[in-house]
Amino acid sequence: MNIQAEWMRGGTSKCWVFETDHLDLTRISLDELLPRLFGSPDQRQIDGVGGATSTTSKAVILHQSADPDVDVEFTFAQVGIEEATVDWGSNCGNCSAVVGLYAIENGWVAPQGDVTQIITRNTNTKQIIVQLVDTPEGALPIVPQAHMPGVASAGYKVGLGFKDPAGMTTGSLLPTGNAADSLSVDGRNWTVSMVDAGAPVVVIRAEDLGLDAGRYGTWTGDVERQLDTLEKIRREAAVRMGLAPTTAQAARAIPKVAIAAAPADDLESDINVMMLSMGKPHPALAITGSIALSLGARTPGTVLHSITGEIPRAALRLRTPAGVIETWSEKRDGSMLVSVDRTARSIASSIIHLPETLGSAAEGTLASASY
C-alpha cells in the first residue's frame, strides 16, 4: 500500500503532511497507521519516516474547508517515539506554518498581491489561525529568502495570527481560576501559573529549580537532571487544569512546561524561557506555547507578569535556546490577535510504502475515526 505525503519544515519543526482523502483510502485507524508509518515504537524510528525527536515526529492532516469563512482545516498529530501512540490533544504552532504554504503550492488558494492571506482552522483546538504568506508580485519567490532563529537556511515567510486563543482547550485562560497556584510535588510546594492559550502551559520559575537566571546558557544540563520532578509537576498540572482525571492518565504533549526567568543585563529579550517537549528540553520554543506565554505575561499575578511587570507592551521578546522569538498582541475588530512570524518550506514530495500486513489486519476500520 502506498501513501502520498509531503515532507515540510515549519518553523523549527519538521512534519509529514497528508491530505485527509489520501489517508481515508487506507481504511486504517490513524492511531495504528501513523505509528507504523513513523517507525514507532522505537527510539530510532529506524523502520519509518519519523525523525526520532519530538520536533520531527509530527504529522499534519489537512483538507480544503467546506466553511466559506475558512480556506483549510487541519489536524495535528504528535506521534510517539518509544510508544506506538498518537497524541491529538494539542496543536503545533511551528507545523501550523506549513498549512498556508501547502495551500498555495497545491493550488487550493491563489496568491493575491504581495501578501496572501489564508484562513485556517486547527481541529484539535478549534483555533482560527490567520496565515500571511509573502507572495511578492503575486507569486511565491523562486528562491525563499526569509530567515528565523533556530534554522540555518531560508524559507518562505509565514505570519501566524492566533485569533482569540485564550481557553481554546480548557475554556479559560486561567483554567484553575487563579493567576498562580501551589503544587505539592516531591515533598515541596511549587508556585506555578497554569495558562491556556494556543496550548495549555504550566510555568515554573527558574530560580525554584535552582537555575542561575543570569546564566541562561547553563540551563539545559541542570534541567535534564530534574526531568522526573518536572514531569510530576506537569502531570499534577494536567489534573488541576482539567486535562486528565488522574496524573497517570495525563497526555504526553499537554500541558507543556515552560521554565522562565528575568534576563540579566539582556536588552534583547524580556523573558528567558526554556520549554519542555515530550519530556525533554525543546531546542527552540513551541509556538503554541509562546502564545500562552504572551497572554500570561499580560495577566497580573502570574509568574510571567512578575517578570515583565506592569509596563504595557504589544510585543514580547522571548529568549530561547535557538535565539529570540518575538510575539505581538493586539485587539483587532473586537478580537485578540496574538501573532508570530515563522518560515516554512517543502523538503520532499514522497510516496510512503506501507506493509500490506498492516492494511490487511485493519481492513474495514475508517482512517477518519481519529480526527
BALOBA-1460 file (C-alpha; in Angstrom, 3 decimals):
// residues 371
<rec num="1" residu="m" x="0.000" y="0.000" z="0.000"/>
<rec num="2" residu="n" x="1.368" y="3.436" z="-0.955"/>
<rec num="3" residu="i" x="0.508" y="6.760" z="0.694"/>
<rec num="4" residu="q" x="1.225" y="10.155" z="-0.815"/>
<rec num="5" residu="a" x="2.807" y="12.689" z="1.548"/>
<rec num="6" residu="e" x="4.774" y="15.940" z="1.610"/>
<rec num="7" residu="w" x="7.735" y="16.401" z="3.928"/>
<rec num="8" residu="m" x="7.844" y="20.001" z="5.118"/>
<rec num="9" residu="r" x="9.631" y="22.196" z="7.621"/>
<rec num="10" residu="g" x="7.534" y="24.636" z="9.603"/>
<rec num="11" residu="g" x="9.428" y="26.937" z="11.947"/>
<rec num="12" residu="t" x="11.798" y="24.764" z="13.978"/>
<rec num="13" residu="s" x="9.838" y="21.535" z="13.398"/>
<rec num="14" residu="k" x="9.559" y="19.037" z="10.568"/>
<rec num="15" residu="c" x="6.295" y="17.304" z="9.796"/>
<rec num="16" residu="w" x="4.793" y="14.903" z="7.309"/>
<rec num="17" residu="v" x="1.770" y="16.439" z="5.601"/>
<rec num="18" residu="f" x="-1.073" y="14.205" z="4.457"/>
<rec num="19" residu="e" x="-4.316" y="15.055" z="2.705"/>
<rec num="20" residu="t" x="-7.360" y="13.698" z="4.505"/>
<rec num="21" residu="d" x="-8.677" y="11.913" z="1.405"/>
<rec num="22" residu="h" x="-5.408" y="10.040" z="0.909"/>
<rec num="23" residu="l" x="-5.444" y="8.631" z="4.450"/>
<rec num="24" residu="d" x="-9.141" y="7.769" z="4.247"/>
<rec num="25" residu="l" x="-8.325" y="5.427" z="1.363"/>
<rec num="26" residu="t" x="-6.257" y="3.218" z="3.670"/>
<rec num="27" residu="r" x="-9.286" y="2.413" z="5.867"/>
<rec num="28" residu="i" x="-6.907" y="2.066" z="8.825"/>
<rec num="29" residu="s" x="-7.267" y="3.790" z="12.186"/>
<rec num="30" residu="l" x="-4.841" y="6.698" z="12.384"/>
<rec num="31" residu="d" x="-3.862" y="5.633" z="15.907"/>
<rec num="32" residu="e" x="-2.490" y="2.462" z="14.316"/>
<rec num="33" residu="l" x="-1.432" y="3.836" z="10.940"/>
<rec num="34" residu="l" x="0.703" y="6.811" z="11.978"/>
<rec num="35" residu="p" x="2.976" y="4.989" z="14.477"/>
<rec num="36" residu="r" x="3.634" y="2.326" z="11.842"/>
<rec num="37" residu="l" x="4.441" y="4.931" z="9.173"/>
<rec num="38" residu="f" x="6.757" y="6.775" z="11.563"/>
<rec num="39" residu="g" x="8.513" y="3.620" z="12.803"/>
<rec num="40" residu="s" x="7.255" y="3.600" z="16.392"/>
<rec num="41" residu="p" x="7.728" y="2.155" z="18.948"/>
<rec num="42" residu="d" x="11.483" y="2.568" z="18.546"/>
<rec num="43" residu="q" x="13.664" y="5.380" z="19.910"/>
<rec num="44" residu="r" x="15.411" y="5.483" z="16.500"/>
<rec num="45" residu="q" x="12.201" y="5.126" z="14.425"/>
<rec num="46" residu="i" x="14.504" y="3.190" z="12.108"/>
<rec num="47" residu="d" x="11.757" y="1.478" z="10.108"/>
<rec num="48" residu="g" x="9.690" y="4.569" z="9.377"/>
<rec num="49" residu="v" x="9.733" y="8.225" z="8.400"/>
<rec num="50" residu="g" x="9.948" y="9.703" z="11.919"/>
<rec num="51" residu="g" x="12.994" y="11.728" z="12.908"/>
<rec num="52" residu="a" x="13.408" y="10.217" z="16.408"/>
<rec num="53" residu="t" x="12.898" y="13.573" z="18.187"/>
<rec num="54" residu="s" x="9.774" y="15.318" z="19.432"/>
<rec num="55" residu="t" x="10.242" y="18.119" z="16.870"/>
<rec num="56" residu="t" x="10.432" y="15.706" z="13.928"/>
<rec num="57" residu="s" x="7.867" y="13.047" z="14.857"/>
<rec num="58" residu="k" x="4.883" y="15.110" z="13.754"/>
<rec num="59" residu="a" x="2.091" y="14.933" z="11.198"/>
<rec num="60" residu="v" x="-0.379" y="17.402" z="9.711"/>
<rec num="61" residu="i" x="-3.562" y="16.123" z="8.088"/>
<rec num="62" residu="l" x="-5.446" y="18.702" z="6.032"/>
<rec num="63" residu="h" x="-8.228" y="19.358" z="3.565"/>
<rec num="64" residu="q" x="-9.983" y="22.263" z="1.896"/>
<rec num="65" residu="s" x="-12.766" y="23.543" z="4.116"/>
<rec num="66" residu="a" x="-16.464" y="23.457" z="3.288"/>
<rec num="67" residu="d" x="-16.897" y="26.528" z="5.530"/>
<rec num="68" residu="p" x="-16.921" y="29.641" z="3.292"/>
<rec num="69" residu="d" x="-15.097" y="31.598" z="6.010"/>
<rec num="70" residu="v" x="-12.210" y="29.096" z="6.256"/>
<rec num="71" residu="d" x="-9.814" y="28.043" z="3.493"/>
<rec num="72" residu="v" x="-8.133" y="24.995" z="5.052"/>
<rec num="73" residu="e" x="-8.833" y="22.794" z="8.057"/>
<rec num="74" residu="f" x="-6.001" y="20.780" z="9.567"/>
<rec num="75" residu="t" x="-5.390" y="18.299" z="12.356"/>
<rec num="76" residu="f" x="-2.052" y="17.982" z="14.137"/>
<rec num="77" residu="a" x="-0.706" y="14.636" z="15.367"/>
<rec num="78" residu="q" x="2.224" y="14.238" z="17.760"/>
<rec num="79" residu="v" x="3.422" y="10.710" z="17.078"/>
<rec num="80" residu="g" x="5.032" y="8.832" z="19.949"/>
<rec num="81" residu="i" x="8.594" y="7.596" z="19.560"/>
<rec num="82" residu="e" x="9.217" y="4.978" z="22.264"/>
<rec num="83" residu="e" x="5.455" y="4.321" z="22.382"/>
<rec num="84" residu="a" x="3.152" y="3.396" z="19.490"/>
<rec num="85" residu="t" x="0.775" y="6.227" z="20.361"/>
<rec num="86" residu="v" x="-0.614" y="9.399" z="18.827"/>
<rec num="87" residu="d" x="-1.402" y="12.494" z="20.900"/>
<rec num="88" residu="w" x="-4.303" y="14.504" z="19.457"/>
<rec num="89" residu="g" x="-4.678" y="16.835" z="22.434"/>
<rec num="90" residu="s" x="-2.946" y="19.946" z="21.128"/>
<rec num="91" residu="n" x="-1.772" y="21.843" z="18.080"/>
<rec num="92" residu="c" x="1.787" y="22.636" z="16.967"/>
<rec num="93" residu="g" x="2.370" y="26.268" z="16.044"/>
<rec num="94" residu="n" x="5.547" y="25.535" z="14.098"/>
<rec num="95" residu="c" x="3.848" y="22.877" z="11.981"/>
<rec num="96" residu="s" x="0.857" y="25.178" z="11.527"/>
<rec num="97" residu="a" x="3.122" y="27.332" z="9.376"/>
<rec num="98" residu="v" x="3.197" y="24.716" z="6.608"/>
<rec num="99" residu="v" x="-0.578" y="24.807" z="6.056"/>
<rec num="100" residu="g" x="-0.830" y="28.120" z="4.210"/>
<rec num="101" residu="l" x="2.236" y="27.359" z="2.115"/>
<rec num="102" residu="y" x="0.860" y="23.923" z="1.192"/>
<rec num="103" residu="a" x="-2.438" y="25.510" z="0.143"/>
<rec num="104" residu="i" x="-0.671" y="27.913" z="-2.220"/>
<rec num="105" residu="e" x="1.750" y="25.345" z="-3.631"/>
<rec num="106" residu="n" x="-1.110" y="22.926" z="-4.364"/>
<rec num="107" residu="g" x="-3.459" y="25.482" z="-5.909"/>
<rec num="108" residu="w" x="-6.032" y="25.496" z="-3.094"/>
<rec num="109" residu="v" x="-5.546" y="29.241" z="-2.576"/>
<rec num="110" residu="a" x="-4.471" y="31.618" z="-5.355"/>
<rec num="111" residu="p" x="-1.794" y="34.189" z="-4.448"/>
<rec num="112" residu="q" x="-3.216" y="37.693" z="-4.028"/>
<rec num="113" residu="g" x="-0.832" y="40.648" z="-4.144"/>
<rec num="114" residu="d" x="2.400" y="40.862" z="-2.189"/>
<rec num="115" residu="v" x="0.960" y="39.021" z="0.839"/>
<rec num="116" residu="t" x="-1.593" y="36.224" z="0.549"/>
<rec num="117" residu="q" x="-3.988" y="35.565" z="3.412"/>
<rec num="118" residu="i" x="-5.098" y="32.014" z="4.168"/>
<rec num="119" residu="i" x="-7.695" y="31.429" z="6.886"/>
<rec num="120" residu="t" x="-7.027" y="28.114" z="8.608"/>
<rec num="121" residu="r" x="-8.732" y="26.228" z="11.414"/>
<rec num="122" residu="n" x="-6.976" y="23.724" z="13.635"/>
<rec num="123" residu="t" x="-9.395" y="20.930" z="14.504"/>
<rec num="124" residu="n" x="-7.547" y="19.819" z="17.658"/>
<rec num="125" residu="t" x="-8.297" y="23.138" z="19.373"/>
<rec num="126" residu="k" x="-10.901" y="24.768" z="17.057"/>
<rec num="127" residu="q" x="-8.389" y="27.616" z="16.791"/>
<rec num="128" residu="i" x="-8.638" y="30.029" z="13.857"/>
<rec num="129" residu="i" x="-5.148" y="30.952" z="12.633"/>
<rec num="130" residu="v" x="-4.825" y="33.700" z="10.037"/>
<rec num="131" residu="q" x="-1.774" y="32.917" z="7.916"/>
<rec num="132" residu="l" x="0.017" y="35.567" z="5.859"/>
<rec num="133" residu="v" x="2.419" y="34.197" z="3.257"/>
<rec num="134" residu="d" x="4.751" y="36.541" z="1.395"/>
<rec num="135" residu="t" x="3.942" y="36.414" z="-2.342"/>
<rec num="136" residu="p" x="5.737" y="39.394" z="-3.908"/>
<rec num="137" residu="e" x="4.183" y="40.386" z="-7.230"/>
<rec num="138" residu="g" x="1.507" y="37.736" z="-6.737"/>
<rec num="139" residu="a" x="3.712" y="34.628" z="-6.578"/>
<rec num="140" residu="l" x="5.930" y="32.672" z="-4.234"/>
<rec num="141" residu="p" x="9.568" y="33.676" z="-4.716"/>
<rec num="142" residu="i" x="11.537" y="31.213" z="-6.822"/>
<rec num="143" residu="v" x="14.135" y="31.112" z="-4.059"/>
<rec num="144" residu="p" x="12.884" y="31.573" z="-0.463"/>
<rec num="145" residu="q" x="14.799" y="34.272" z="1.381"/>
<rec num="146" residu="a" x="13.268" y="34.648" z="4.856"/>
<rec num="147" residu="h" x="15.330" y="33.678" z="7.903"/>
<rec num="148" residu="m" x="14.390" y="32.933" z="11.516"/>
<rec num="149" residu="p" x="16.196" y="31.909" z="14.742"/>
<rec num="150" residu="g" x="16.928" y="28.202" z="15.043"/>
<rec num="151" residu="v" x="17.026" y="27.410" z="11.302"/>
<rec num="152" residu="a" x="20.241" y="27.624" z="9.308"/>
<rec num="153" residu="s" x="18.736" y="28.196" z="5.857"/>
<rec num="154" residu="a" x="15.959" y="30.334" z="4.418"/>
<rec num="155" residu="g" x="12.292" y="29.551" z="3.908"/>
<rec num="156" residu="y" x="9.110" y="31.321" z="2.889"/>
<rec num="157" residu="k" x="7.914" y="33.876" z="5.419"/>
<rec num="158" residu="v" x="4.634" y="32.927" z="7.116"/>
<rec num="159" residu="g" x="2.912" y="35.139" z="9.678"/>
<rec num="160" residu="l" x="0.623" y="33.306" z="12.106"/>
<rec num="161" residu="g" x="-2.179" y="35.215" z="13.829"/>
<rec num="162" residu="f" x="-3.983" y="33.248" z="16.555"/>
<rec num="163" residu="k" x="-7.491" y="34.686" z="16.906"/>
<rec num="164" residu="d" x="-8.879" y="34.836" z="20.462"/>
<rec num="165" residu="p" x="-6.598" y="31.989" z="21.609"/>
<rec num="166" residu="a" x="-7.458" y="32.108" z="25.323"/>
<rec num="167" residu="g" x="-9.066" y="28.949" z="26.663"/>
<rec num="168" residu="m" x="-9.242" y="27.025" z="23.393"/>
<rec num="169" residu="t" x="-8.504" y="23.720" z="25.157"/>
<rec num="170" residu="t" x="-9.928" y="24.153" z="28.660"/>
<rec num="171" residu="g" x="-12.388" y="27.014" z="28.168"/>
<rec num="172" residu="s" x="-10.448" y="29.576" z="30.207"/>
<rec num="173" residu="l" x="-7.167" y="31.491" z="30.017"/>
<rec num="174" residu="l" x="-6.626" y="30.545" z="33.683"/>
<rec num="175" residu="p" x="-8.128" y="27.031" z="33.959"/>
<rec num="176" residu="t" x="-7.896" y="26.911" z="37.763"/>
<rec num="177" residu="g" x="-9.302" y="30.422" z="38.127"/>
<rec num="178" residu="n" x="-6.035" y="31.580" z="39.688"/>
<rec num="179" residu="a" x="-3.124" y="33.520" z="38.230"/>
<rec num="180" residu="a" x="-0.777" y="31.436" z="40.379"/>
<rec num="181" residu="d" x="-1.167" y="28.133" z="42.214"/>
<rec num="182" residu="s" x="0.871" y="25.938" z="44.539"/>
<rec num="183" residu="l" x="1.539" y="22.319" z="43.546"/>
<rec num="184" residu="s" x="2.904" y="19.798" z="46.037"/>
<rec num="185" residu="v" x="5.459" y="17.547" z="44.337"/>
<rec num="186" residu="d" x="8.409" y="15.596" z="45.766"/>
<rec num="187" residu="g" x="7.842" y="16.929" z="49.257"/>
<rec num="188" residu="r" x="7.851" y="20.626" z="48.449"/>
<rec num="189" residu="n" x="5.482" y="23.285" z="47.175"/>
<rec num="190" residu="w" x="5.991" y="24.795" z="43.728"/>
<rec num="191" residu="t" x="4.494" y="28.136" z="42.730"/>
<rec num="192" residu="v" x="3.316" y="27.878" z="39.136"/>
<rec num="193" residu="s" x="0.995" y="29.583" z="36.675"/>
<rec num="194" residu="m" x="-1.268" y="27.453" z="34.518"/>
<rec num="195" residu="v" x="-2.261" y="29.221" z="31.303"/>
<rec num="196" residu="d" x="-4.309" y="28.038" z="28.339"/>
<rec num="197" residu="a" x="-3.845" y="29.993" z="25.107"/>
<rec num="198" residu="g" x="-2.596" y="28.338" z="21.936"/>
<rec num="199" residu="a" x="-1.809" y="25.372" z="24.157"/>
<rec num="200" residu="p" x="-2.079" y="24.668" z="27.897"/>
<rec num="201" residu="v" x="1.197" y="25.536" z="29.631"/>
<rec num="202" residu="v" x="2.407" y="25.301" z="33.225"/>
<rec num="203" residu="v" x="5.032" y="27.960" z="34.001"/>
<rec num="204" residu="i" x="7.703" y="27.449" z="36.678"/>
<rec num="205" residu="r" x="10.252" y="29.940" z="37.996"/>
<rec num="206" residu="a" x="13.804" y="29.073" z="37.004"/>
<rec num="207" residu="e" x="15.023" y="30.090" z="40.447"/>
<rec num="208" residu="d" x="12.771" y="27.475" z="42.094"/>
<rec num="209" residu="l" x="14.645" y="24.803" z="40.151"/>
<rec num="210" residu="g" x="17.973" y="26.157" z="41.337"/>
<rec num="211" residu="l" x="18.822" y="27.574" z="37.905"/>
<rec num="212" residu="d" x="21.053" y="30.631" z="37.651"/>
<rec num="213" residu="a" x="18.792" y="33.196" z="35.991"/>
<rec num="214" residu="g" x="21.820" y="35.156" z="34.806"/>
<rec num="215" residu="r" x="23.491" y="32.179" z="33.081"/>
<rec num="216" residu="y" x="20.882" y="31.028" z="30.614"/>
<rec num="217" residu="g" x="23.401" y="29.007" z="28.628"/>
<rec num="218" residu="t" x="23.843" y="26.588" z="31.557"/>
<rec num="219" residu="w" x="20.162" y="25.711" z="31.967"/>
<rec num="220" residu="t" x="19.919" y="22.646" z="29.742"/>
<rec num="221" residu="g" x="22.109" y="20.344" z="31.816"/>
<rec num="222" residu="d" x="20.513" y="21.435" z="35.101"/>
<rec num="223" residu="v" x="17.019" y="20.969" z="33.656"/>
<rec num="224" residu="e" x="17.834" y="17.493" z="32.326"/>
<rec num="225" residu="r" x="18.823" y="16.403" z="35.825"/>
<rec num="226" residu="q" x="15.356" y="17.375" z="37.087"/>
<rec num="227" residu="l" x="13.172" y="15.898" z="34.337"/>
<rec num="228" residu="d" x="11.495" y="13.407" z="36.688"/>
<rec num="229" residu="t" x="10.367" y="16.197" z="39.019"/>
<rec num="230" residu="l" x="9.252" y="18.379" z="36.124"/>
<rec num="231" residu="e" x="7.201" y="15.512" z="34.705"/>
<rec num="232" residu="k" x="5.468" y="15.075" z="38.073"/>
<rec num="233" residu="i" x="4.696" y="18.807" z="38.150"/>
<rec num="234" residu="r" x="3.369" y="18.625" z="34.591"/>
<rec num="235" residu="r" x="1.094" y="15.686" z="35.376"/>
<rec num="236" residu="e" x="-0.216" y="17.329" z="38.537"/>
<rec num="237" residu="a" x="-0.937" y="20.457" z="36.490"/>
<rec num="238" residu="a" x="-2.812" y="18.350" z="33.934"/>
<rec num="239" residu="v" x="-5.226" y="17.262" z="36.663"/>
<rec num="240" residu="r" x="-5.598" y="20.783" z="38.075"/>
<rec num="241" residu="m" x="-6.316" y="22.157" z="34.577"/>
<rec num="242" residu="g" x="-8.969" y="19.521" z="33.938"/>
<rec num="243" residu="l" x="-6.965" y="17.871" z="31.158"/>
<rec num="244" residu="a" x="-6.847" y="14.446" z="32.844"/>
<rec num="245" residu="p" x="-8.737" y="12.763" z="35.693"/>
<rec num="246" residu="t" x="-5.530" y="11.386" z="37.228"/>
<rec num="247" residu="t" x="-1.811" y="12.073" z="36.916"/>
<rec num="248" residu="a" x="-1.304" y="8.630" z="35.376"/>
<rec num="249" residu="q" x="-3.744" y="9.497" z="32.573"/>
<rec num="250" residu="a" x="-2.111" y="12.803" z="31.618"/>
<rec num="251" residu="a" x="-1.279" y="13.081" z="27.911"/>
<rec num="252" residu="r" x="2.366" y="13.321" z="26.877"/>
<rec num="253" residu="a" x="2.013" y="16.517" z="24.856"/>
<rec num="254" residu="i" x="-0.091" y="18.716" z="27.163"/>
<rec num="255" residu="p" x="0.229" y="20.657" z="29.268"/>
<rec num="256" residu="k" x="3.600" y="21.900" z="28.118"/>
<rec num="257" residu="v" x="6.162" y="23.018" z="30.694"/>
<rec num="258" residu="a" x="7.869" y="26.409" z="30.497"/>
<rec num="259" residu="i" x="10.707" y="27.487" z="32.787"/>
<rec num="260" residu="a" x="11.025" y="31.259" z="32.958"/>
<rec num="261" residu="a" x="13.234" y="33.953" z="34.468"/>
<rec num="262" residu="a" x="14.014" y="37.617" z="34.032"/>
<rec num="263" residu="p" x="17.008" y="38.197" z="31.737"/>
<rec num="264" residu="a" x="20.164" y="39.536" z="33.347"/>
<rec num="265" residu="d" x="21.575" y="42.592" z="31.567"/>
<rec num="266" residu="d" x="19.967" y="41.469" z="28.305"/>
<rec num="267" residu="l" x="18.462" y="44.319" z="26.322"/>
<rec num="268" residu="e" x="17.307" y="41.984" z="23.530"/>
<rec num="269" residu="s" x="14.747" y="39.932" z="25.480"/>
<rec num="270" residu="d" x="12.009" y="40.344" z="28.087"/>
<rec num="271" residu="i" x="11.933" y="36.763" z="29.398"/>
<rec num="272" residu="n" x="14.383" y="33.874" z="29.338"/>
<rec num="273" residu="v" x="12.388" y="30.702" z="28.716"/>
<rec num="274" residu="m" x="13.078" y="27.016" z="28.235"/>
<rec num="275" residu="m" x="10.176" y="24.783" z="27.222"/>
<rec num="276" residu="l" x="9.922" y="21.021" z="27.504"/>
<rec num="277" residu="s" x="8.515" y="18.976" z="24.631"/>
<rec num="278" residu="m" x="7.549" y="15.338" z="25.186"/>
<rec num="279" residu="g" x="9.599" y="15.306" z="28.372"/>
<rec num="280" residu="k" x="12.806" y="16.856" z="27.009"/>
<rec num="281" residu="p" x="14.158" y="20.418" z="26.598"/>
<rec num="282" residu="h" x="12.867" y="21.948" z="23.360"/>
<rec num="283" residu="p" x="15.700" y="23.112" z="21.058"/>
<rec num="284" residu="a" x="13.798" y="26.346" z="20.372"/>
<rec num="285" residu="l" x="10.219" y="27.045" z="21.505"/>
<rec num="286" residu="a" x="6.807" y="25.547" z="20.883"/>
<rec num="287" residu="i" x="4.952" y="28.363" z="19.110"/>
<rec num="288" residu="t" x="1.593" y="27.449" z="20.629"/>
<rec num="289" residu="g" x="3.404" y="27.706" z="23.955"/>
<rec num="290" residu="s" x="4.674" y="31.171" z="23.048"/>
<rec num="291" residu="i" x="1.058" y="32.289" z="22.598"/>
<rec num="292" residu="a" x="0.276" y="31.162" z="26.153"/>
<rec num="293" residu="l" x="3.376" y="32.937" z="27.450"/>
<rec num="294" residu="s" x="2.343" y="36.140" z="25.660"/>
<rec num="295" residu="l" x="-1.113" y="36.297" z="27.240"/>
<rec num="296" residu="g" x="0.229" y="35.053" z="30.563"/>
<rec num="297" residu="a" x="2.666" y="37.961" z="30.655"/>
<rec num="298" residu="r" x="-0.270" y="40.358" z="30.206"/>
<rec num="299" residu="t" x="-2.166" y="38.830" z="33.150"/>
<rec num="300" residu="p" x="-1.478" y="40.321" z="36.614"/>
<rec num="301" residu="g" x="-0.455" y="37.852" z="39.278"/>
<rec num="302" residu="t" x="1.120" y="35.245" z="37.020"/>
<rec num="303" residu="v" x="4.721" y="34.057" z="37.262"/>
<rec num="304" residu="l" x="5.314" y="35.679" z="33.875"/>
<rec num="305" residu="h" x="3.758" y="39.017" z="34.848"/>
<rec num="306" residu="s" x="6.016" y="39.154" z="37.893"/>
<rec num="307" residu="i" x="8.933" y="39.081" z="35.438"/>
<rec num="308" residu="t" x="7.694" y="41.556" z="32.822"/>
<rec num="309" residu="g" x="5.959" y="43.944" z="35.235"/>
<rec num="310" residu="e" x="3.154" y="46.409" z="34.642"/>
<rec num="311" residu="i" x="4.566" y="48.137" z="31.558"/>
<rec num="312" residu="p" x="2.050" y="47.543" z="28.745"/>
<rec num="313" residu="r" x="3.731" y="46.092" z="25.678"/>
<rec num="314" residu="a" x="2.403" y="44.986" z="22.306"/>
<rec num="315" residu="a" x="5.487" y="42.845" z="21.671"/>
<rec num="316" residu="l" x="7.067" y="40.210" z="23.887"/>
<rec num="317" residu="r" x="10.636" y="39.046" z="23.257"/>
<rec num="318" residu="l" x="11.354" y="35.504" z="24.412"/>
<rec num="319" residu="r" x="14.925" y="34.253" z="24.760"/>
<rec num="320" residu="t" x="15.082" y="30.583" z="23.666"/>
<rec num="321" residu="p" x="17.965" y="28.144" z="23.065"/>
<rec num="322" residu="a" x="17.711" y="29.000" z="19.349"/>
<rec num="323" residu="g" x="17.582" y="32.787" z="19.758"/>
<rec num="324" residu="v" x="14.995" y="35.483" z="20.441"/>
<rec num="325" residu="i" x="11.410" y="34.940" z="19.283"/>
<rec num="326" residu="e" x="9.049" y="37.919" z="19.249"/>
<rec num="327" residu="t" x="5.267" y="37.795" z="19.522"/>
<rec num="328" residu="w" x="2.727" y="40.602" z="19.086"/>
<rec num="329" residu="s" x="-0.623" y="41.027" z="20.816"/>
<rec num="330" residu="e" x="-3.309" y="43.417" z="19.609"/>
<rec num="331" residu="k" x="-7.047" y="43.990" z="19.626"/>
<rec num="332" residu="r" x="-8.453" y="43.880" z="16.089"/>
<rec num="333" residu="d" x="-12.149" y="44.069" z="15.134"/>
<rec num="334" residu="g" x="-13.151" y="43.149" z="18.667"/>
<rec num="335" residu="s" x="-10.871" y="40.104" z="18.826"/>
<rec num="336" residu="m" x="-7.494" y="39.484" z="20.451"/>
<rec num="337" residu="l" x="-4.894" y="38.505" z="17.877"/>
<rec num="338" residu="v" x="-1.563" y="37.083" z="19.019"/>
<rec num="339" residu="s" x="0.929" y="36.823" z="16.168"/>
<rec num="340" residu="v" x="4.367" y="35.416" z="15.456"/>
<rec num="341" residu="d" x="6.449" y="35.110" z="12.288"/>
<rec num="342" residu="r" x="7.776" y="31.743" z="11.117"/>
<rec num="343" residu="t" x="9.308" y="30.381" z="7.928"/>
<rec num="344" residu="a" x="8.378" y="27.206" z="6.075"/>
<rec num="345" residu="r" x="9.349" y="25.254" z="3.007"/>
<rec num="346" residu="s" x="8.715" y="21.929" z="1.290"/>
<rec num="347" residu="i" x="11.563" y="19.435" z="1.591"/>
<rec num="348" residu="a" x="10.310" y="16.480" z="-0.444"/>
<rec num="349" residu="s" x="7.283" y="15.009" z="-2.170"/>
<rec num="350" residu="s" x="7.075" y="11.341" z="-1.269"/>
<rec num="351" residu="i" x="5.274" y="8.048" z="-1.637"/>
<rec num="352" residu="i" x="5.436" y="6.154" z="1.668"/>
<rec num="353" residu="h" x="5.263" y="2.369" z="1.331"/>
<rec num="354" residu="l" x="3.075" y="0.691" z="3.939"/>
<rec num="355" residu="p" x="3.499" y="-3.055" z="4.607"/>
<rec num="356" residu="e" x="0.453" y="-4.880" z="3.278"/>
<rec num="357" residu="t" x="0.134" y="-6.881" z="6.501"/>
<rec num="358" residu="l" x="-0.986" y="-3.764" z="8.374"/>
<rec num="359" residu="g" x="-3.559" y="-2.917" z="5.750"/>
<rec num="360" residu="s" x="-4.929" y="-6.476" z="5.782"/>
<rec num="361" residu="a" x="-5.118" y="-6.658" z="9.568"/>
<rec num="362" residu="a" x="-7.017" y="-3.382" z="9.874"/>
<rec num="363" residu="e" x="-9.309" y="-3.763" z="6.860"/>
<rec num="364" residu="g" x="-12.662" y="-2.151" z="7.452"/>
<rec num="365" residu="t" x="-11.580" y="0.476" z="10.009"/>
<rec num="366" residu="l" x="-12.017" y="4.002" z="8.671"/>
<rec num="367" residu="a" x="-8.916" y="6.183" z="8.936"/>
<rec num="368" residu="s" x="-11.071" y="9.223" z="9.672"/>
<rec num="369" residu="a" x="-12.144" y="7.766" z="13.016"/>
<rec num="370" residu="s" x="-9.398" y="9.582" z="14.934"/>
<rec num="371" residu="y" x="-9.898" y="13.145" z="13.741"/>
